[in-house]
């Protein structure tokens, strides 16, 4: 074995992630859902539906699956966008309709 000394950096290491607290971000860019995101989701949604149909899935099942995925996505966007009040109103309506009130 050799006893060679390994070089050590003189400065403290830089953070591994640029998303660390205090990292410089363009103003107003955090958490924004724009038209590009909507277009990507639309293309993925249509591609998934076409792929399921071409694989032999019944059309009613494709619509049910895509409707469920759309509801989950809308709920996620509403929660991330601060729409907690809207979600509580929708959840309360769903519970009341399920209970028959």
C-alpha positions in Angstrom: 0.0 0.0 0.0 1.1 3.5 -0.7 0.7 6.4 1.7 0.0 9.0 -0.9 -2.0 12.0 0.4 -5.2 12.6 -1.6 -5.8 16.2 -2.7 -8.6 17.9 -0.8 -10.6 20.8 -2.2 -9.9 24.2 -0.5 -13.4 25.5 -0.9 -16.5 23.9 0.6 -18.4 21.8 -2.0 -21.2 23.3 -4.0 -24.8 22.1 -3.3 -25.7 19.0 -5.3 -29.1 20.4 -6.2 -29.8 23.9 -7.7 -33.3 23.7 -6.2 -31.9 24.1 -2.7 -33.4 26.9 -0.5 -32.0 30.2 -1.6 -31.2 29.1 -5.1 -31.8 31.8 -7.7 -35.0 31.2 -9.7 -36.6 33.4 -12.3 -39.5 35.3 -10.6 -42.9 33.7 -11.0 -41.6 30.5 -12.5 -42.3 28.1 -9.6 -45.4 26.0 -9.8 -46.8 27.5 -13.0 -49.1 25.4 -15.2 -48.9 26.9 -18.7 -50.2 26.1 -22.1 -47.2 23.9 -22.9 -48.1 21.6 -20.0 -51.7 21.5 -21.1 -50.6 20.6 -24.7 -48.3 17.8 -23.4 -51.1 16.4 -21.2 -53.6 16.5 -24.1 -51.2 14.6 -26.4 -50.5 12.0 -23.8 -54.2 11.7 -23.0 -55.1 11.2 -26.6 -52.2 8.8 -27.2 -53.1 6.7 -24.2 -56.7 6.5 -25.3 -55.8 5.5 -28.9 -53.3 3.0 -27.6 -55.8 1.3 -25.3 -58.4 1.2 -28.1 -55.9 -0.3 -30.6 -54.9 -2.9 -28.1 -58.5 -4.1 -28.0 -59.9 -2.5 -25.0 -63.6 -1.7 -25.2 -64.4 1.9 -25.9 -66.5 2.3 -22.7 -63.6 1.0 -20.6 -61.2 3.5 -22.3 -63.6 6.4 -21.5 -63.9 5.2 -17.9 -60.2 4.9 -17.4 -59.5 8.3 -19.0 -62.3 9.9 -17.0 -60.8 8.6 -13.8 -57.3 9.8 -14.8 -58.7 13.2 -15.7 -60.5 13.5 -12.3 -57.3 12.6 -10.5 -55.3 15.1 -12.5 -57.9 17.9 -11.9 -57.9 17.2 -8.2 -54.1 17.3 -8.1 -54.0 20.6 -9.9 -56.7 22.1 -7.7 -54.8 21.0 -4.6 -51.5 22.3 -5.9 -53.0 25.5 -7.0 -54.5 26.4 -3.6 -58.0 25.2 -4.5 -58.5 23.3 -1.2 -61.8 25.0 -0.6 -63.1 23.8 -4.0 -61.9 20.3 -3.2 -63.6 20.3 0.2 -66.9 21.4 -1.4 -66.6 18.7 -4.1 -65.8 16.0 -1.6 -68.7 17.1 0.6 -71.1 17.0 -2.4 -69.8 13.5 -3.3 -70.3 12.2 0.3 -73.8 13.7 0.5 -74.8 12.2 -2.9 -73.4 8.9 -1.8 -75.3 9.0 1.4 -78.6 9.9 -0.4 -79.0 13.3 1.2 
